[in-house]
Amino acid sequence: MMNFAFALTGLALVLSLYRLFKGPQTVDRMVSLDAVNMIVVGLIAMLTLHYRNDLFIDIAIVYAVLAFLETTVFARYLEGRL
């Protein structure tokens, strides 16, 4: 069952990366980048269950905070540019 979850998450990651590189507008790319970050956080959380190592949760939390800051800074940059 875990392999199926990893496969679906990998598919979601590939589709989000496609939208990130081929997005028609900058806003689409920003939303896709945020989706990629959240998928990576989910993958790290799934690795926690797979390896039964609680350290991965700490890594996921730090990554989620940094991803939030990245999205906020990028949105502020686009807001100033538009």
Helices and strands as residue ranges (DSSP letters): H 2-22, H 26-51, H 55-81
